[in-house]
């Protein structure tokens, strides 16, 4: 199950790591997609819009948890690549302790201030009860999000992107069944949708943990490795917190934008909810390629194989750009048709904004693909500050659009908020990447032969 990414064809390793990761991310999205589809078809568009109006808050929590766990995984990947398995296990144990701390803290804060958060984001009155019933359950189950994400992060750090996928598929099917049970049989409304998601997420985390414990021989922990090591806490947080804050800062920008969207009325909220659901699926492979490069670079950095890092980055960039072009065309011409799947009432007042959204955002997918490549590469190499700063730039861009352009441009400003934020952050992390690339090339020195061999193996 464990995959050493410091040996073999970079192209083959990247492709075979990306595929399960894409499917895993897809099924992760199916959690919310299943919620949206079942809610929209059984409870109506107001319930659908209510759940959708919480999407930015949901991403704020999930993004922080996912970013933090992915950051912990970088330290694990570097120790694995260096062959220091005892230190790797200590990193894992202390990462779990940190996850428990953050899970308790965030759960308490979000449950206490749930009403205030919905009020701040200007959730429409007619959607408020639906939104509250859903998000309060999600907030209560934050620990399950941390459980799955830390297990998945450790698996990916060891080069295994298949194990998280297997259990995510199972839990996704369970999520759909539970949603139907809680909504259609027990009539729990949007609260039932949230409950189904939390229970299914818990199941996937437990199954992944049990499998790892039984099957990964490298994860046979010794008694002394369970001790709290505050020196490792510092190293873990130094890498992980910027990644978590980057996601959170981006999410705060989305919350600000969601506030502007909510002020445009329930039809626009419903339309943008459906459009965002479809776009979230479209960008999954871009995210997966970025995450793959973080693991690839982390392992090879630990092994001191800098030539492979450069070739891996080039390979991932080519794959990502090819995908972005193809998906941009699909979304431009077919995004609206796909969005209809989530709507109970596909009225012209809802379909027109969706079409406009697709036409204005799809041409900028290549920008987003490059952003994911360079952002995750920097994180995998241990440079977390600039990606976090990129998140700050995204926040500023979305805030500018929300406060400065929505009143003047209306819905078009909402559509352009994504591309404006992507371009702003992409320029920053691209400059940072090429500055760091000089350092990598300096370390490579005269190892041109190694670079040539790795480049040849990339297509072997």
C-alpha positions in Angstrom: 0.0 0.0 0.0 2.8 2.4 0.9 4.3 4.1 -2.2 7.8 5.5 -2.4 7.6 8.5 -4.8 11.4 9.0 -4.8 11.9 6.2 -7.3 10.5 5.4 -10.7 8.8 7.4 -13.5 7.5 10.7 -12.1 4.8 10.8 -14.8 3.5 7.4 -13.9 3.7 8.0 -10.2 1.8 11.3 -10.5 -0.9 9.9 -12.8 -1.6 6.8 -10.7 -1.6 8.9 -7.5 -3.9 11.6 -9.0 -6.6 9.2 -10.2 -7.7 7.8 -6.8 -7.3 11.2 -5.4 -9.6 12.7 -8.0 -12.2 10.0 -7.3 -11.7 10.5 -3.6 -12.3 14.2 -3.9 -15.3 13.6 -6.1 -16.9 11.4 -3.5 -16.0 14.0 -0.9 -18.0 16.4 -3.0 -20.8 13.9 -3.4 -21.5 14.3 0.3 -22.6 17.9 -0.2 -24.0 17.1 -3.7 -26.1 14.3 -2.3 -27.4 16.7 0.4 -28.2 19.3 -2.2 -29.8 17.0 -4.7 -32.0 15.2 -2.1 -32.9 18.4 -0.3 -33.8 20.1 -3.6 -35.8 17.3 -4.9 -37.7 16.4 -1.7 -37.9 19.6 0.3 -38.0 22.2 -2.5 -35.9 25.2 -3.7 -36.1 27.1 -0.4 -34.6 24.3 1.5 -32.0 23.8 -1.2 -31.1 27.5 -1.1 -31.0 27.4 2.7 -28.4 24.6 2.7 -26.6 26.4 -0.1 -26.5 29.7 1.8 -24.3 28.0 4.4 -21.7 26.7 1.9 -19.2 29.4 2.7 -19.4 28.7 6.4 -19.1 25.0 5.7 -16.0 25.5 3.6 -14.5 27.7 6.3 -14.6 24.8 8.8 -13.8 22.0 6.3 -11.1 24.1 4.7 -9.3 24.8 8.0 -9.5 21.1 9.0 -8.3 19.9 5.6 -5.6 22.4 5.3 -4.3 21.7 8.8 -4.2 17.9 8.2 -2.6 18.3 4.8 0.1 20.4 6.4 0.7 17.7 9.0 1.0 15.3 6.2 3.9 17.3 4.6 6.0 16.7 7.7 5.1 13.0 7.6 6.0 12.7 3.9 9.4 14.4 4.4 10.3 12.0 7.2 9.1 9.0 5.2 11.2 10.2 2.2 14.2 10.5 4.4 13.7 7.0 5.8 13.3 8.2 9.4 10.3 6.1 10.3 10.5 6.6 14.0 10.3 10.3 13.7 7.5 9.9 11.1 5.4 7.9 13.7 6.1 10.6 16.3 4.9 13.2 13.9 1.7 11.3 13.3 0.9 10.9 17.0 1.5 14.5 17.8 -0.5 15.6 14.8 -3.5 13.6 16.2 -3.1 15.4 19.5 -3.2 18.7 17.7 -6.2 17.7 15.6 -8.1 16.8 18.8 -7.3 20.2 20.3 -8.4 22.2 17.3 -11.5 20.1 16.8 -12.8 20.8 20.3 -12.0 24.5 20.1 -13.6 25.0 16.7 -16.7 22.9 17.6 -17.3 25.0 20.7 -16.9 28.4 18.9 -19.1 27.5 15.9 -21.9 26.1 18.1 -21.9 29.1 20.3 -21.9 31.7 17.5 -24.0 29.8 14.9 -26.8 32.3 14.9 -24.5 35.2 14.7 -22.6 33.7 11.7 -25.9 33.2 9.8 -26.9 36.8 10.6 -23.6 38.3 9.6 -23.8 36.5 6.2 -27.3 38.0 5.7 -29.0 34.7 5.2 -32.4 35.5 3.7 -35.3 35.3 6.2 -37.2 32.7 4.3 -34.2 30.4 4.2 -32.9 31.0 7.7 -34.5 28.1 9.5 -33.4 25.6 6.8 -29.9 27.0 7.0 -29.7 26.9 10.8 -31.0 23.3 11.1 -28.4 22.1 8.6 -25.3 24.0 9.7 -25.8 23.4 13.5 -25.5 19.6 12.9 -22.4 20.1 10.7 -20.8 22.2 13.4 -21.5 19.6 16.0 -19.8 17.0 13.9 -16.5 18.8 13.2 -14.5 16.2 15.0 -15.5 13.6 12.3 -14.1 15.9 9.6 -10.8 16.0 11.4 -10.8 12.3 11.9 -11.1 11.4 8.3 -8.8 14.2 7.1 -5.9 13.2 9.3 -6.2 9.6 8.3 -6.4 10.5 4.7 -3.4 12.9 5.0 -1.2 10.2 6.6 -2.1 7.7 3.8 -1.3 10.2 1.1 2.0 11.1 2.8 3.0 7.5 2.6 2.1 7.5 -1.2 -1.2 5.7 -0.8 -4.1 7.6 -2.3 -6.3 4.5 -2.8 -7.1 3.6 0.8 -8.9 6.9 1.6 -10.9 6.5 -1.6 -12.2 3.0 -0.8 -13.7 4.1 2.5 -14.9 7.4 1.2 -16.9 5.5 -1.5 -18.5 3.3 1.1 -19.3 6.2 3.4 -20.6 8.3 0.5 -23.2 5.5 -0.3 -24.0 5.4 3.4 -24.5 9.2 3.3 -27.0 9.0 0.5 -28.9 6.2 2.3 -29.0 8.1 5.5 -30.1 11.3 3.9 -33.1 9.5 2.3 -33.8 7.8 5.6 -33.6 10.9 7.8 -35.4 13.2 5.3 -38.0 10.9 3.6 -38.8 8.5 6.4 -38.1 10.4 9.7 -38.9 13.8 8.1 -36.1 15.6 9.9 -35.8 18.2 7.1 -32.4 19.8 6.5 -31.3 18.7 9.9 -31.5 15.1 8.7 -29.3 16.0 5.7 -26.6 17.3 8.0 -27.0 14.3 10.3 -26.5 11.9 7.4 -23.3 13.7 6.4 -21.8 13.7 9.9 -22.6 10.0 10.5 -21.2 9.0 7.1 -18.0 11.1 7.7 -17.5 9.4 11.0 -17.8 6.0 9.4 -15.2 6.8 6.8 -12.8 8.1 9.4 -13.2 5.0 11.6 -12.8 2.6 8.7 -9.7 4.3 7.4 -8.1 4.4 10.9 -8.7 0.7 11.5 -7.4 -0.3 8.1 -4.2 1.8 8.6 -3.6 0.2 12.0 -3.8 -3.3 10.7 -2.2 -3.1 7.2 0.6 -0.5 7.4 3.6 -2.2 9.0 5.4 1.2 9.2 2.7 2.3 11.6 3.4 -0.2 14.4 3.9 2.3 17.2 6.2 1.8 20.2 5.2 3.0 23.6 7.6 5.9 23.7 6.3 7.3 20.4 2.9 8.2 22.1 4.5 10.8 24.3 3.7 14.5 23.7 6.7 16.2 22.0 6.2 20.0 22.0 9.3 20.4 19.8 7.5 18.4 17.1 4.3 20.5 17.7 6.3 23.6 16.8 7.5 22.0 13.5 4.1 20.6 12.7 2.3 23.9 13.3 5.0 25.9 11.4 4.1 23.9 8.2 0.4 23.2 8.8 -1.0 26.4 10.3 -0.1 28.5 7.2 -1.9 25.9 5.0 -5.0 25.9 7.4 -5.0 29.7 7.5 -4.7 29.9 3.7 -7.9 27.8 3.4 -9.6 29.8 6.1 -8.6 33.2 4.7 -9.9 32.0 1.3 -13.1 30.8 3.0 -13.5 34.1 4.8 -13.4 35.7 1.4 -16.1 33.3 0.3 -18.2 34.2 3.4 -17.9 37.9 2.5 -18.9 37.1 -1.0 -21.8 34.9 0.2 -23.0 37.9 2.2 -23.2 39.9 -1.0 -24.9 37.0 -2.8 -27.5 36.6 -0.1 -28.4 40.2 -0.4 -29.4 39.7 -4.1 -32.4 37.5 -3.2 -33.3 33.9 -2.9 -33.4 33.2 -6.7 -29.8 34.3 -7.0 -28.8 32.3 -3.9 -30.4 29.2 -5.4 -28.7 29.8 -8.8 -25.3 30.4 -7.4 -25.6 27.4 -5.1 -26.3 25.1 -8.1 -23.5 26.7 -10.1 -20.9 26.4 -7.3 -21.8 22.7 -6.8 -21.0 22.0 -10.5 -17.9 24.1 -10.5 -16.7 22.3 -7.3 -16.7 19.1 -9.3 -15.0 20.6 -12.3 -12.0 21.8 -10.3 -11.4 18.6 -8.4 -8.7 17.2 -10.7 -6.8 20.6 -10.5 -6.8 20.3 -6.7 -5.8 16.6 -6.9 -2.8 17.4 -9.1 -1.7 20.1 -6.7 -2.1 17.8 -3.6 -0.1 15.1 -5.5 2.7 17.4 -6.2 2.8 18.4 -2.5 3.3 14.8 -1.6 5.7 14.2 -4.4 7.9 17.2 -3.6 7.7 16.5 0.1 9.0 12.9 -0.2 11.7 13.8 -2.7 12.8 16.8 -0.6 13.3 14.5 2.3 15.3 12.1 0.1 17.4 15.0 -1.3 16.3 14.3 -4.9 16.0 17.8 -6.2 16.1 16.9 -9.9 13.0 14.8 -9.5 11.2 17.7 -7.9 11.8 19.9 -11.0 10.7 17.2 -13.4 7.6 16.4 -11.3 6.5 20.0 -11.2 6.8 20.3 -15.0 4.9 17.1 -15.6 2.1 18.1 -13.2 1.8 21.5 -14.9 1.3 20.0 -18.4 -1.3 17.6 -17.1 -3.2 20.3 -15.2 -3.3 22.8 -18.1 -4.5 20.2 -20.6 -7.3 19.3 -18.2 -8.2 23.0 -17.6 -8.6 23.7 -21.3 -10.9 20.7 -21.8 -13.0 21.3 -18.7 -13.3 25.0 -19.5 -14.9 24.2 -22.8 -17.3 21.7 -21.2 -18.4 24.1 -18.5 -18.8 27.0 -20.9 -21.2 25.1 -23.1 -22.7 22.5 -20.8 -22.4 23.8 -17.2 -26.0 25.0 -17.1 -27.4 21.7 -18.2 -25.5 19.9 -15.5 -26.7 22.4 -12.9 -30.3 21.6 -13.6 -29.8 18.2 -11.9 -29.8 19.9 -8.5 -32.9 22.1 -9.0 -36.4 21.2 -8.2 -37.7 24.1 -10.3 -35.6 25.1 -13.2 -37.2 28.5 -13.8 -35.8 31.1 -16.2 -35.1 33.4 -13.2 -32.7 30.7 -11.9 -31.2 29.4 -15.1 -30.2 32.7 -16.6 -27.8 33.6 -13.7 -26.3 30.1 -13.9 -25.5 30.4 -17.6 -24.0 33.8 -17.1 -21.8 32.4 -14.3 -20.5 29.6 -16.4 -19.7 31.9 -19.4 -17.8 34.4 -17.2 -15.8 31.9 -15.1 -14.9 29.0 -17.4 -12.3 30.9 -19.5 -10.2 31.4 -16.4 -9.7 27.7 -15.3 -6.1 27.6 -16.5 -5.3 30.4 -14.1 -6.8 28.3 -11.2 -4.9 25.2 -12.4 -1.6 27.1 -12.2 -2.5 28.5 -8.8 -3.1 25.0 -7.4 0.3 23.7 -8.9 2.5 26.4 -7.5 0.7 26.8 -4.2 0.9 23.1 -3.3 4.4 22.8 -4.6 5.6 25.5 -2.3 3.8 23.8 0.6 5.3 20.5 -0.2 8.8 22.1 -0.1 8.1 23.5 3.3 7.4 27.1 2.2 4.0 27.8 3.8 4.1 31.5 4.2 3.7 32.6 0.6 0.7 30.3 -0.1 -0.9 31.7 3.0 -0.2 35.2 1.8 -1.8 34.2 -1.5 -4.9 33.4 0.5 -4.7 36.9 2.0 -4.6 38.3 -1.5 -7.7 36.2 -2.5 -9.5 37.6 0.6 -8.7 41.2 -0.3 -9.8 40.6 -3.9 -13.1 39.0 -2.9 -13.7 41.7 -0.3 -13.1 44.4 -2.9 -15.6 42.8 -5.3 -18.2 42.3 -2.5 -18.0 45.8 -1.1 -17.0 47.7 -4.1 -18.5 46.1 -7.2 -21.6 44.1 -6.4 -23.7 47.2 -5.9 -22.5 48.7 -9.1 -22.3 45.5 -11.3 -24.8 43.2 -9.6 -24.5 39.5 -10.3 -21.7 40.0 -12.8 -19.4 41.1 -10.0 -20.2 37.8 -8.2 -19.2 35.9 -11.3 -15.9 37.8 -11.7 -15.0 37.5 -8.0 -13.5 34.0 -8.5 -11.3 34.9 -11.5 -10.2 38.1 -9.9 -9.1 36.3 -6.8 -7.5 33.4 -8.7 -5.4 35.8 -10.9 -4.3 37.9 -7.9 -3.2 34.9 -5.9 -1.7 33.1 -8.9 0.6 36.0 -9.7 1.9 36.1 -6.2 2.6 32.3 -5.7 4.1 32.1 -9.3 6.6 34.8 -8.5 7.4 33.1 -5.1 7.8 29.7 -6.9 10.3 30.9 -9.4 12.3 32.7 -6.7 12.4 29.4 -4.8 13.2 27.5 -8.0 16.6 29.4 -8.1 17.4 27.8 -4.7 16.5 24.4 -6.0 18.6 24.8 -9.1 21.5 26.0 -6.9 21.2 22.9 -4.8 21.1 20.8 -8.0 24.4 22.4 -9.1 25.9 20.6 -12.0 23.7 17.5 -11.7 22.5 17.9 -15.3 22.9 14.2 -15.9 20.4 13.4 -13.2 17.9 15.8 -14.6 18.3 14.3 -18.0 17.8 10.8 -16.7 14.7 11.8 -14.7 13.3 13.6 -17.7 13.7 10.4 -19.8 12.2 8.2 -17.1 9.2 10.6 -16.9 8.0 9.2 -20.2 9.3 5.6 -19.7 
